Amino acid sequence: MSTSKAMPAAVVLFALGVVAIVAMFVAGDRGLPAWVFAAGWLLAPAGLALGVFSAVRNSRRRA
């Protein structure tokens, strides 16, 4: 089974987004830099979307 090159990138993006979200919960009320909030807000959904797109494209290629 071959995977596209986009799938590992999607996993990395999603993992970085999840790490940023966990960092927000761990930090609590203490101030975090704005890039942490932006990373949590953008990276996890972008990784999920890229992963779904890659999986759909890979399944259509084989059919």
N, C-alpha and C positions, 0 to 999 in steps of 0.2 A: 504494500500500500504506500503510495507516494503522497507526500504532503507538499503543499505549495510553500513558497518562501515567505508568504504573508502570515502564515499561521504562527510560526515562532515569534514574529514581531507582534502579533496580536496578543499572545500570551504575556510577553514582556510588558506591553503597554497596560494590559489589564492588571497585572501584578503590581506594577508601580502605582497605579491608581488606587488599588486596595491598600497598599502600604501607606499612601498619603491619607486615606480615609481613616485608617487605624491610628495614625499619628494624630489626627485631629481629635479623636476620642480620648486618646491617652493624655494629650496635653491639657485637656479640660478647658478651664477659663483663661489659662495663660495665653498671651498673644503669640500667634504663629505668623511667619511671613506670608504674604499674599500668594506667593507661588505654590505653597502647600495646598491652599484652598483651591487654586486654579488646577493644580495637578489632580486632586481628588475629584474635582468636578468634570474635568475633561478627559483624563487618561483612561479611567475605567470604562466609561461608555464608548470611547473611541476604540479601545482594545476589543470590547465585546462586539461592536459593529464590524470591525475588520475581521474578527474571527468568524462571525456568521457569514459575511460576504465570501471569505476564503473557502469555507466549508461548502457553501452552495455552489460556488464556481467550480470547485474540485469535483463535486458530485455530478454536475452537469457535463463536465468534460468526459467522464467515464461512460455516461449513458448514451 
